[in-house]
Amino acid sequence: MGILENIKSKQYWIEVVKLGVIFFVLFMGFSTLIAHFSNVFSGNFAAIYKEEWADGKWVGDVALKGIISFIYAMYMVSRRMNSKANFHK
């Protein structure tokens, strides 16, 4: 089954949302941890907020990571569904 057949399935979209949300949360956490390692471990969250999230900076960051997470989830779920379909043939 190709991606065009997969996107017609309700189960496909349920799996995309589940994987996308999990990946988004992990992606946001790890990227913040990597970018602001010393501030995270010193507990200086105000500096992280000021550098990354204040004055609407969060919109671009969240939107970009959300799009990346959604595309990744679509690809991985389609790939998983195709491998299961090929396995059972």
C-alpha positions in Angstrom: 0.0 0.0 0.0 1.4 3.4 -1.0 1.1 6.7 0.9 -1.9 7.7 -1.3 -3.8 4.7 -0.1 -2.6 5.2 3.5 -3.9 8.7 3.8 -7.4 7.5 3.1 -7.4 5.3 6.2 -8.7 6.7 9.5 -6.2 4.4 11.4 -3.3 6.0 9.5 -4.2 9.5 10.8 -4.7 8.3 14.3 -1.3 6.8 14.3 0.2 10.0 12.7 -1.2 12.1 15.5 0.0 9.8 18.2 3.5 9.6 16.8 3.6 13.2 15.9 2.7 14.4 19.4 5.3 12.2 21.0 8.0 13.2 18.6 7.1 16.9 18.9 7.4 16.8 22.7 10.7 14.9 22.6 12.0 17.2 19.8 11.2 20.4 21.7 12.7 19.0 24.9 15.9 17.7 23.4 16.4 20.8 21.2 16.0 23.1 24.3 18.3 20.9 26.3 21.0 20.9 23.7 20.7 24.7 22.9 20.6 25.7 26.6 22.4 23.0 28.4 24.1 25.2 31.1 20.9 27.2 31.7 18.7 24.1 32.1 21.0 22.5 34.7 21.6 25.8 36.5 17.9 26.3 36.7 18.0 29.6 34.9 14.8 29.2 32.9 14.2 32.9 32.7 17.2 33.2 30.4 15.9 30.4 28.2 12.5 32.1 28.1 14.1 35.5 27.2 16.3 34.1 24.5 13.9 31.6 22.8 10.3 32.4 23.7 9.8 36.0 24.6 8.3 38.6 22.2 6.6 36.0 20.0 9.8 34.2 19.1 8.1 30.9 20.1 5.7 31.0 17.1 8.4 30.3 14.5 10.1 27.8 16.7 7.0 25.8 17.5 5.6 26.0 14.0 8.8 24.7 12.4 9.2 21.9 14.8 5.5 21.1 14.5 5.8 20.8 10.7 8.9 18.7 10.9 7.2 16.4 13.5 4.1 16.0 11.3 6.1 15.2 8.2 8.2 12.7 10.1 5.2 11.0 11.6 3.5 10.7 8.2 6.6 9.1 6.8 7.2 6.7 9.6 3.6 5.6 9.9 3.4 5.0 6.2 6.6 3.1 6.2 5.4 1.0 9.2 2.1 0.2 7.5 3.8 -0.7 4.3 6.3 -3.0 6.0 3.4 -4.8 7.8 1.5 -5.2 4.6 4.5 -6.6 2.8 5.3 -8.9 5.7 1.9 -10.5 5.6 1.9 -11.2 1.9 
